Amino acid sequence: MSKTTLKNKIVLITGATSGIGKETARGLAKLDATIVCTTRDKLKGEKTRSELIASTNNEKIDMLYCDLASFESIKNCCKEFKSKYNKLHVLINNAGVWDFKRRESKDGIENIFATNYLGPFLMTNLLLDTLKNSSPARIINATSGLHYGTINFDDIEFKHNYSGVRAYRQSKLGLILFTRLLAKKLKETGATVNCYHPGLNITNLGRDAGRFSRLIFKSMGKDPKIGAETSIYLASSPDVENITGEYFVKKKIKKPSKESCDLNLANQLWAVSKKYLKNDI
């Protein structure tokens, strides 16, 4: 992949109608990539598509409906993607939520765990063959500097003593563990997988919080263009072409928490994830 062009490369980005995902799509569209974005709101998706085309002069921008809180929706999205495209060079698992009150996904699973972790886990696995057949290919997972802690296997859905902070932290730790183990599984395939912490940015992450919490998110957050710099770098730079299984902050490899480097923990979480997804992967 070139630093200046992604011509003939296909990029799939989840949650790209706002925030970091949208700015990542914009940046990669300017590099002439074919951009496929997922959206939960078809009208908003079309509006975003028109805006991105106008600002990048790149008409190769597509929108697919996908609700990451629904396994069925993810499966349908991947099926639609494969029917339209026979290659996938970059998958960016960007979408995420932060609930302040416990709620459940369409599949009856605690929503943060389902959307932030199980959704990307399922989508990535469903698209792995396409990614490997498109080698060299890259998988990029958006995680968080709040990932410190461990996986609460005794109550992974926080059915008791729910905390949005702990649930969010666990989901992001899960993504780093997934990244590290998947990197080992993809060795010698030509597909790499890395994750990154974008920093605190003005996004829709706290959209389900109360008014005061939403204002805090906005007042503390940076321009999402700053957060998108690392995802654009990981998707396009030749500097990371052969790097895999790493955690990035501000385009640099950083050492994450001790727990996120524990492959026994990663294997345990992978096994739990497969049970949740049953026959879907």
N, C-alpha and C positions, 0 to 999 in steps of 0.2 A: 504494500500500500504506500502511496506517495503522501508526502506532507502537504502537497498542494492540490492534489486531485483524488477524488474517489470515483471517477468515471467508471461506469459499468459495475459498481459495487452496490449491493442492496443492503440497506440498514433498516432493522425493525426496532422501534422504540416504544415502550409502553408508557402510557400517561403523558403524552406529548402535546396536550392541548393547553398547557399552562406551565409556568415556572421553569425549572431546570430542563425538563423534557422538551419543552417548546424551544428553548434557546439552544439546546443540543441539536434538535432537528434543524433549526435555522442555520447553525454553524456548519453542519455536515451537508446540508443542501447547497450551501455556498461553495462546497468542495465538489459539487456536481454528482453527489451520490443520489441513488434512487431511495427515497425516504418513505417508509411505511410506518404510520403511527397508529396506535390503538386509542380508542376513545369510548367513554361510557355514554356520551351524549352526541348523537349523530349530527344534530344541528350545530353544536359547538365545534364538532370535528370538521364539518364543511367550512365553517367560518375560519377556523384555524388554517385549514388547507389553503384557502384563498389568500389569507394574509401572508402565509409563508411563501407562496408562489410569487406574490407581488413584491416581497422584500428580498427575494433571492434570485429572481428571474430563472427559477428552476421549476419546470412543470411536472417533474417526475416525483410527485408527492401524492401519496395515497393514504386513505383512512380506512381502518377496519374496526368494526365494533367489537369491544371486549370488556367484560366486567371481570376483573381479577378476583372478585369475591364469589365467583361462580365457576366451578370446575367445568360445567357443561359449556359455558360461554368461552372459556379458554380453549377447550377442545374444538369448538366450532370456529374460533378465530384462527387457530393453527391449520385447520382443514381448509379454510378459505384462503389463507396465505399460500399454502402449498398448491392450491388449484390455480393461483394466479402467478406464482413465481417458482422457478425450479432451483433457485440459488438463494442463499442467505449468508452474507459475509460478516455482518455485525449484528448481534442481538444485544440491546441495552435494556436491562430490567430496571427501569427508572421509577415506575409508579409505586406509590406508597400512601398509607393512611396512618393517622394517630388519633385514636378514639379516646375520649376522656371518660366515657361511660361504656361499660361492657355491652357489646352487642354481638350478634352472630351473623355469619355469612349466609349466602343462599343455601349452603350445604350444612348449616347448623354448627359451624365451627367458629370459635372466637375470631372476630373479624380481623384484628391486626395480624395474628398468626396466619390466618387464611390468605389475606391479601398481600401482605409484605413478604411472607416466606413461602407458603405452599403454592401460591399462584406462580411466582417466578420459577420455583422448583419444577412444577408441572410443565409450564410453557417451554422452559429450556430443554427438558427431557423429550418433549414431543417434537422439538425442532432439531435435536442433536444430529440425526442422520443427514438432514439438509445442510447443517453447518459443516459437518465433516466432509460432505461431498462438495462443499464450496471452498475447501481449504486453499490458502490460509484464511481462517475465520477467527472472529473474536467474540467473546461473551463478556459483557461488562455489567456488574451488579452494583447498584447504588446502595451503600450501607450508611453507617453513621459513627461518629466519634463517641456516641452514647452506648456503644455495644458492650461495655464492660459489665461483667456479671457471669452468669452461667445459664444453662438450659434447665428449666424447672420440669423435669420429666415426670415428677409426681403429680403435677397439675399444670401441664403445658398450656392449657387454655384458660388458666386463671379463673376457674369456676368458683374458687374461694379467695377472698381477699384480693379482688381485682384492683390492679393499678395500671393505668394507661402507660405510665412511664416504664414500668417493668415489662409490660407486654411489648411495647415498642422496642426497648433495649434488647429483649430476647430475640425478637424477629430479625433485628439487624445483626446480632451475633450469629444467628442461624445462617444468614446469607454469607458471612465470612467463612464459616465452617463449610458450607456448601461449595463456596468458591475454591477453597483449599483442597477438598476431597475430589471435586470434579476435575481440577487441574491434573491430579494424579491419574484419574481414570482416562483423561484425554491425551495422555502422554503419547507421543509419536503419531498423533492423528492429524496434526497441522492446525488444530483448533486450540486457542488459548482462552483462559478465563481469569479475569482480574476483578477486583472490587475497589471502590473508592468512597471516601467521605467528602461530600461537596461543601461542608460547612453549613452554617445556619443561613438560609436564604429565604427571601420572600416568596413563599409558595402557597399552595392550597392545602398543605399538610394538615393544618389545624382547622380545616373547614368545618369539622363537626364539633369543635370546641365552643364554649360560650363566647359571647361578644368580647369580654375582657381578655380572654386567652388569645383570641384571634388578633386583637390589637397588639398584644405582647409579641406575637409571632412577627407581625408586620414591622413593629418598631425596632426589633432586634435584628431582623433579617437583612442580608445584603442583596444586591441586585442579582437575580438568578443567572445573569450572564456570567458572573464570576464563578458560581457553582458549576456552570456548564463547561468551563474551560478544561477541567480535568476529564470529563466524559468525552469531550471532543478530541482531546489529546489521546486518550486510550483507544478511541475508535479509528484514529487516522495516522498517528505518528509512527514512522518506521523505527523509532527508538525503542518501542515496546513490542515489536513484531514477534520476538522470541521469548518474551517475559510472560510467565503464567503463575497463577496461584498467589499473587501479591495484593497488598492493601496500599492504596495510593491516597495521598493528601497533597493538594496543590501541585499535582503532576510529579510528585516524588514518592518513592517507596518508603513507607513508614512501618514501624513495628507495631502491630495491634496488640490486643490483650493476650495474656498467657492462655486463657481458655480458648480463644479463637484459633490457636495453633495446635490444639489437642485433637489429633486425628481419631483417637478412640471416641471422643465426644462427637466428632463429625460422623463417624460410622454409625454411632447409636442414633443420632438425629436422622440420618439417611434412612435407617431401618424404620423408624417411627413414621417418617414422611411417606414411605411406600405403603405402610398400612393405611394411612389416611386416604391415599389415592387408589388403593385397591388394585383394580385391573386397568387403570388409566395409563400406566407406564410399564 
